[in-house]
Amino acid sequence: MERAMQFHETLQNLMEWLDSSEERLDDMGALGADTEAIKQQINELKVYKADVDPRTVDVEALNQLAHDMMERASPESAQAIRAPLDEVNRRWNSYRERS
């Protein structure tokens, strides 16, 4: 039960983080036209990278936890774990490709 709660909490946190981060990435826009704009964008990207990198650990931990849970679960329960996990992984991979 504790593992299921941990899975759902981590899953929810990642989904919320992806919602806001995807929006933030969309708002970054094209590369600036002048030196000052480019410098500001570089600084924004440094902050962005500092926020994204630790999430890799969260995604890996979620996948490991889900894998452990699915090994012991019924096929129906495993599917209930796999579906949202697949969605997070799809969004995470898409997000990483865009960034």
C-alpha positions as a Python dict, from the first residue, in 0.01 Angstrom:
ca = {
    (1, 'M'): (0, 0, 0),
    (2, 'E'): (282, 241, 85),
    (3, 'R'): (448, 177, -250),
    (4, 'A'): (123, 245, -433),
    (5, 'M'): (83, 574, -249),
    (6, 'Q'): (443, 666, -329),
    (7, 'F'): (387, 578, -696),
    (8, 'H'): (74, 789, -722),
    (9, 'E'): (228, 1083, -539),
    (10, 'T'): (540, 1080, -758),
    (11, 'L'): (329, 1033, -1070),
    (12, 'Q'): (105, 1327, -979),
    (13, 'N'): (402, 1551, -900),
    (14, 'L'): (568, 1468, -1232),
    (15, 'M'): (249, 1526, -1428),
    (16, 'E'): (201, 1867, -1264),
    (17, 'W'): (565, 1955, -1322),
    (18, 'L'): (541, 1850, -1687),
    (19, 'D'): (228, 2063, -1733),
    (20, 'S'): (402, 2378, -1611),
    (21, 'S'): (738, 2300, -1771),
    (22, 'E'): (593, 2225, -2113),
    (23, 'E'): (414, 2558, -2097),
    (24, 'R'): (734, 2733, -1988),
    (25, 'L'): (926, 2572, -2274),
    (26, 'D'): (658, 2685, -2521),
    (27, 'D'): (689, 3041, -2387),
    (28, 'M'): (1067, 3057, -2439),
    (29, 'G'): (1022, 3129, -2807),
    (30, 'A'): (1288, 3180, -3072),
    (31, 'L'): (1646, 3287, -3016),
    (32, 'G'): (1686, 3660, -2946),
    (33, 'A'): (1806, 3898, -3212),
    (34, 'D'): (2051, 4103, -3006),
    (35, 'T'): (2334, 4019, -2768),
    (36, 'E'): (2148, 4120, -2451),
    (37, 'A'): (1845, 3911, -2541),
    (38, 'I'): (2068, 3612, -2612),
    (39, 'K'): (2248, 3656, -2277),
    (40, 'Q'): (1915, 3664, -2097),
    (41, 'Q'): (1801, 3351, -2279),
    (42, 'I'): (2124, 3174, -2182),
    (43, 'N'): (2061, 3262, -1818),
    (44, 'E'): (1702, 3138, -1846),
    (45, 'L'): (1830, 2813, -1996),
    (46, 'K'): (2073, 2766, -1707),
    (47, 'V'): (1787, 2801, -1458),
    (48, 'Y'): (1575, 2572, -1673),
    (49, 'K'): (1848, 2307, -1689),
    (50, 'A'): (1897, 2322, -1311),
    (51, 'D'): (1524, 2249, -1276),
    (52, 'V'): (1510, 1972, -1538),
    (53, 'D'): (1817, 1765, -1448),
    (54, 'P'): (1695, 1650, -1105),
    (55, 'R'): (1368, 1536, -1262),
    (56, 'T'): (1559, 1267, -1448),
    (57, 'V'): (1614, 1095, -1113),
    (58, 'D'): (1242, 1126, -1033),
    (59, 'V'): (1143, 969, -1365),
    (60, 'E'): (1391, 684, -1320),
    (61, 'A'): (1270, 624, -962),
    (62, 'L'): (908, 621, -1080),
    (63, 'N'): (990, 367, -1350),
    (64, 'Q'): (1173, 143, -1104),
    (65, 'L'): (893, 162, -851),
    (66, 'A'): (634, 86, -1120),
    (67, 'H'): (839, -208, -1248),
    (68, 'D'): (862, -353, -896),
    (69, 'M'): (490, -308, -840),
    (70, 'M'): (393, -461, -1176),
    (71, 'E'): (598, -774, -1106),
    (72, 'R'): (372, -849, -810),
    (73, 'A'): (45, -721, -951),
    (74, 'S'): (-240, -890, -1130),
    (75, 'P'): (-259, -823, -1506),
    (76, 'E'): (-540, -572, -1448),
    (77, 'S'): (-347, -389, -1177),
    (78, 'A'): (-31, -394, -1386),
    (79, 'Q'): (-220, -229, -1672),
    (80, 'A'): (-352, 36, -1432),
    (81, 'I'): (10, 111, -1342),
    (82, 'R'): (146, 87, -1696),
    (83, 'A'): (-99, 327, -1864),
    (84, 'P'): (-15, 642, -1664),
    (85, 'L'): (352, 542, -1653),
    (86, 'D'): (359, 520, -2033),
    (87, 'E'): (199, 865, -2052),
    (88, 'V'): (462, 1019, -1822),
    (89, 'N'): (744, 852, -2015),
    (90, 'R'): (602, 967, -2349),
    (91, 'R'): (570, 1325, -2225),
    (92, 'W'): (913, 1317, -2058),
    (93, 'N'): (1083, 1190, -2376),
    (94, 'S'): (903, 1446, -2589),
    (95, 'Y'): (995, 1720, -2343),
    (96, 'R'): (1362, 1620, -2337),
    (97, 'E'): (1374, 1614, -2719),
    (98, 'R'): (1234, 1968, -2735),
    (99, 'S'): (1467, 2110, -2473),
}
